Amino acid sequence: MNGGRFVLPAVLSATFVQLLNVTVAQVAAPAMQADLGAGPGAVQLVLAGYTLAYACLLITAARLGDRYGYRRLFVVGTVIFTAGSVACAAAPGAASLIAARLVQGAGSGLVAPQVLSIIQVALPATRRARAMGLYGATMGVASLAGPLVGGLLVGADVFGLGWRPVFLVTVPVTLVSLAGATVLPRTRGAGGQRVDGVGAVLTTVGFGALILPLALGREAGWPWWTWAGLAVAAAALGCFAATLRYRPDPLIHPSVLRDRTARWGVSLVFVFNAGVPSFTYLLFLHLQTALGYPAVSAALVSAPFAAAAVLGSRAAPALSRRHGAAVLTVASLVLAGMAVALAPLIRTTAGRWTAIPVLAAGGAAFGLFTTSVFALVLAKVDGAAAGSVSGLLPTAQQLGGSIGVTAAGLAYFGLPGDAFSHAMTYEGAVFAVTALISLRLRGEPFADEAPVARGTAAGGDAEPGPRPTGV
């Protein structure tokens, strides 16, 4: 289609800033707390509010894109995200900053599910596999770039604005996304689809009641309302899963629950992301609070991990085509080894120099995994479930990250002795479990045609095609 070569820059730039904002504020949290006079609970809400709104909307937003058009939802979400970013930078107090972060997250939640759908309808089949690889690479690099960019900006104190440029840095990128949206196709899913209002309410309440207690529970001392929230989450999400087959237009195709590969694939992404965001978060936290590193120095210590991730991402497509899901197993085991090796090294100055190649190996494995996992999982999912799984994977990514930060925080803060060793033991265990789950995806070659197109619209034109019921 005309302008097809501009589609990937438009959608991948949006993906980059969405995931950048999950982690970019973590390094700036101490500066925000000091500048705004906020308490620890308010700062936790600043960090968690974005993920809360983001994750709660993903599944519903996918169906909204089916009904009203992927480009329309992409543009609306990007505008909302940009407005939220500006509001974050201008926030006069903690309450307004929390509200702006919720707006940011809502914008990201609207945009994220449209990206895979736009790739599906805007690109010819011969280009989709490469596009999926670039999509995974963008997610991986963005997740790592957040702490690095945040540390450099806070340390530089640009124009004396302190932490505020952390939120402004994404605005030029979102403007590029909006400009690129002019070439995106005007498409939607199969006609006549409706949005399942009951399902939307149940998933929004369920994810919200899950993420909020996990984000705030440890700092608050796990009061009664955190346990009540988790009970509400279990009830709402359980009710949603139990009633899927009885609703005429479910948000998720019921075949997902029957498809063994779909279940293992979503579990794989969930468990992996229970390790990665928490690893970068606790590495920065330990360097700054326990070892006294300034933000810029902490960012530079993690640079080998981020730089090697780019190299791993570049090698991933060829390795995935040759070895299939085995690359996920190997990458997970390398990350587990990195975590175990890093714990004793980080204690001393000499050890931190030795940690550079260890971090680089872990970064390369991270880039390999994140670039490959979405395409490899979707390649093995049967047609009716493929559309829903492409929406569930980002949801699993965000939920895994939220739960992982809480669990790793409990290991770091809640156990006596060497806090960082406890945290790295947790990370090593998570990546080892990831390797075990990845074994369930072995045995099938990498598909040359991007799997997201299976059972969905044909690419290369602007005509809507059939899409499986659900996400």
N, C-alpha and C positions, 0 to 999 in steps of 0.2 A: 504494500500500500504506500501511497505517497507519504513521505516523512517518516517511513518506518525506521530509518536509522537513528531517529531522534527519540524513539519510544523508550529504549533502555536508559539513556541518561535521565529522562524525565522521571521514570518510576524508581530507578535505583537511587537517585539523589534523595527522593522522598524516604525510601527505606533507610538510607544512611542516617538521616537526621532523626528518624523515629527511634532507632536503636541507640544512637549516640546519646539521646536524652535520658535513656534509662540509667546510664552510669556517669554522665558528665557532671551531674550535681553532687555526686558523692564526695569528690575531692574538695569541692567548694563549701561543704556543709559547715566546717568549723568557722569559716569566714562569714557565712550567712548568719550563723548563730550569734557571733560577736557583734556584727553590724546591726542586726535587727533586735537584739536583746531577747532572743527567743529561747524557750526552754528546750530540753532534749526531745520531748514529745512533739513539739511543733516542728522541729527539724526532721524528725522521722516522718511526719505527715508530708512535708515538702518532698522527701525522697519517695515515699510510698504513694502519694496522691497520683503521680503520673502513671505508674504501673497499674494502680487500681482502676482508673478510668480506661486506660488502654486495654487491659485484659477483659474487662467487663463487656466491652462493645464489639469485640472481634467477631464472634459468631453471628450476632445480629446484623452487624455491618455487612457481612458477606451476603446475606440474603437481601439486604437493602440494595446492594449493588446489582444483584440479579434482577430486582424489580424495577429500579429507577435508572439504572445505567452505571457502568463502572467509572466512566470518565466523570460523570456528574458527582458521584460520591468522592472520587479522588480529589476533585477541585474543591468541593465543600470542606472536606476534611483538612486539606492543606491550608486553606484560608483560616480555618479555626485554629489549627496548630500554630500558624504564623502569628495570629492575634494573641494567642496564649503566650508565645515566646516573648513578644514585646511587653506584654503585661507582667511577665515574670521579671524582666529586666527593670521595669519601672516600679515594682511593688514597694510601697512605703512601709509595709509591716509584714509580720509573719502570716497573718490571716489572709491578706490579699495575695501573698505569694503562694499559699496553699491553694487558693481558689484558681489562680492562674495556672498552676501545675495540673489541676483537674481539667481545665480547658485544653491545655496542651495534650494531655493523655487522651481526651475524647477525640481530638482531631486525628491523632495517630491511629486510634482504634477504628475510625472510619476509613482511613486510607489503606492500612496494611492489607486487608483481605482483597482489595481491588488490584493489587500489584500482580499477583499470579494470574488473575482473570484477564488483565490487560495483556500480559505476556502471551497468554493463550490465544487471544483473538487478534492481536496486532502483528504477530510475527509468523512467518511461514514455518512449517514443521522442521525444516532443515536448520533453523536458527534457535529453536527452543532449548535444545540441550545446552548449548553454550550460554544462553540467557539464564538458565537455571543455575549453572555453575557460577556465573557472575552475581546472581542474586544471593547465593550462599556466601560467596566471598565478601560481598558488601555487608551482609549481616555480621560476619566474623570480624572484619576490620572495624566496623562501627562500634561494636561492643568493646573492643580494646582501645579504640581511639578516645572514648569518653573520658576515662581517667587521665589519659595523657594530655588531651586538650585542656581539660579542666585544670590540671596541675599547672600547666604552662601559663594559662590565662590568669589564674589567681596569683601566681608568682610574679607575673609581669605587671600586674596592677595597671592595666591599660587605661590611660587618661584619668587615673585616680578613681576608677569606677569599681575597684575591688572585684567582687564575685559576679557583678551584673553582666559583663561580656560573655560569661559562660552560656547565657541564654540568648544573647544577641548574635552569637557566632553562627547560629543555624539559620537566621533570617535570609541572608543572601542565597543560601542553598535552596530554601523553600521557594524563593522567587524564581530560581531557575526551574524548579519543578512546575510552577504555575505557568511559566512561559512555554515549557515543553508540553504542557497539557493540551495546547492547541492542536497538536498532531495526533493525539490519542483518538482511537475509534469511538464512535457513539454506539456502544453496544450494551446489551444486557443479556440476562439468561432467557430461558424459554418463556414465552408470553403466558400471561394469565397467572403467574405465580404470586402468591400472597405471603406476607410476613406473618409468621406464627407469633401472635402477640403473647400468648401464654408462655411459649417457649422462651421468648425474649425476656420476659419478666423473671422467669425461673433462673435462667442463666445469669442475668445481671445481678439478681439478689444473691445467687449462690456464689459466684466468683467474688463479688464485693464482700460478702460475709466471710469468705475464706481468706482473702488477701489482707484485709484490714487488721484482724487479730494477729496474723502472722507478722505483719510489719511493725505493729506497735506493742505486741504482747510482752516481749522481753524487757523493753524499757519501762513498761508500766507495771511490771511484776506479775503479769498474768492474772489480772482481776477477773471477776465472775463474767463480765461482759465478753471477754475474749473467748471463753469456753462456750458461752451462749451463741456467739457468732459462728464458731466452728460447727455447733450443732445445727444452726440454721442453714449453713452452707451444705452440710451433708444431707439435710432433708430436702432442700430445694434442688440440688443437683441429682439426688437420687430419684426424686419425683420426675424430673425432666427426662432422665434416662428410661425410667419405667413406662412413661406414657408416650414415648416417641412413636411407636407403631400405631397408636390410635389417633394421631393427629393428621389431618389431610395434607398439610403443607409443613412438615417438620423442618426445623432449622438444620438438623443433621440427618442425613439419610440413614434409616434404620440398619442398612446393610453394614455400616461401620461396626456395629456391635457384634455382627456375625463374622466379619472378615478378620481372620487371625493375623494376617500381615498388617492390617490397619491398626489393630490394637497394639501389636508389638512396636510398630513404627512410631506411633504417638507416644508410647511409653519410653522409647529410646530417646526421643527429643526432650521429653520431660525430665528424665533422669540426668541426661548430659547437662542440661541447663540448671539443674540443681547444684552443679559444681562450678561452672565457669564464672558467672557473675559474682558468686560469693568468693571465689579465689582472688579475682582482681580487687574486689572490695577489701578483703581482709589483708591482702598484701600491702595496699596503700595505707590502710588503717594502722597496721603494725609498724610500717616504716615511719609514719608521722608521729604516732602517739607513743609507741614503745621505744623507738630508736631515735626520735627527735629530728627526723629529716624534714626540711621544708618541702612545700608542695612540688616545687620544680624538681628537686633532687629525687623525690619519690617517683615522679613521673619518668625521669631519666633511667632509674633503676629498672623500671618495667619495659623500657624501650626495646631490649632484645626480644622479648616475648612478642610485642606488636610487630616489629620488623620481620621476624621470622614467620609470623602468621601470613604476611603478604606472600612470601615465597611459597609457603605451603598451599595457599589458595591457588597460585599459578600452576603448581604441579598437580593439583587435585583432578582436573578433568581427565588427563591422560591416565593417571593411576586408577581412577574409578572405572574407566572403560576397560582397562586391562584386568583389574583384580576385583571389581564389584564391591560388595559390602565388606570384604576383608579389610579394606582401607579404614573402615570405621572401627573395626576391632583393634587393629594395630595402633591407630591414633589414640584410642582410649587408653590402651596399655601404656603408651609413651607418656600420656598426661598423668596417669597414676604413678608412674615412676618418677616423673618430675616433682610431684607433690611430696612424695616420700623423701626424695633426695634433698629437696629445698629446705626442709625443716631444720636440719643441723647446720646448713651452710649460712643461713641468714643471720645467725647469732653473732658472727664476728666480721670484722672488716675484710680480712683475708678470704673468709668464706663467701662473702658477697661478691668478690671478684670471680671466685670459682663458680658461683651461681649463674654467671652470664651464659655459658654454653648450655646449662641445664634449662634456663628460661627459654633460650632460643629453640631447643629441641621441643619443649612443650608448646611454644608458639607455632612452630611448623606443624605439629600435630593438630593443634586447634584449628589452624587455617585449612588443613586437609579435611578435617571432620565437618566443619561448618559449610564448606563449599560443596561437599558431596552429599550430605545427609538428606536434604529435602528431595533431591532428584532420585537418589537411590531408594528412599522409602516409597515415594510415589510410583516408581517404576514397578513395584511389586504388588501394588494394591489393585484389586479387581475394579473393573470399570465403574460400577454403580457407586462404589465408595470413594472413588478418586477425588471427586469434587469436594466432598465433605472433609476428607483428610487434608486437602490443601488448605482448608480454613482452620482445621483443628491444630495443625502443626504450630502456627504462630501462637495460638492460645496455650498449647503445652509449653512452648518456649517461655512465655511470660510467667505462667504459673510455676513452672520449675524454678525459674530465677527467684521468684518471691519466696518460695518455700526453702530454697537452698540458702539464701542469705540469712533467714531465720535459724535454720538448723546449724549452719556454720558459725553463726554468732553465738549460739548456745554452747558449741564446742569451745569457742575462743574465750568467752566471758564466764561460762558457767562451771568450768572444771578447774580444780586446783593444779598448780604446776605450770609447765611451759605452755602458754596459751597458743602460740603459733604452731607448735608441734601437734597439739590437739586438733587445731583447725586443719592442718595438712593431712592428718590421719583421716579426718572426715572426707577431705577432697579425694585422697587416694582411694578410699572405699567407694565413693560415688563413681569415679571413673572406672574402677574395676567392675562394678555392677553394669555400667554402660557397655563395657566390652562383652560381658556375658549376654546382655540383651541383643547386641548387634549380631551375635552368632545365629539368632533366629532369622536373620535376613540373608544369610549366606545361601549360595547355590544358584542364583540367577544372575546373568550378565547384565551389565549396565545398558539401558536402552538408549539408542542413538537419538530417538525422537523423544522430546520432553514428555514425561508421563502425564503432566498436568493436562495435556490435550486429550487424554484418553476418555472417550465417552463424552466429550464436550465439543464446543464450537470449533470449527475449522479456522485456522489462522489465515492471515494474509488479506482479509477483506473486512468490511465494516458491517457485515450482515450478522445478526444474532443467530446463534446456533443452539441446538439442544444442550442442555446441561443437566446433570443428575439432580434429582430433587434434593434439596438441602443445600448446605454451604457449598 
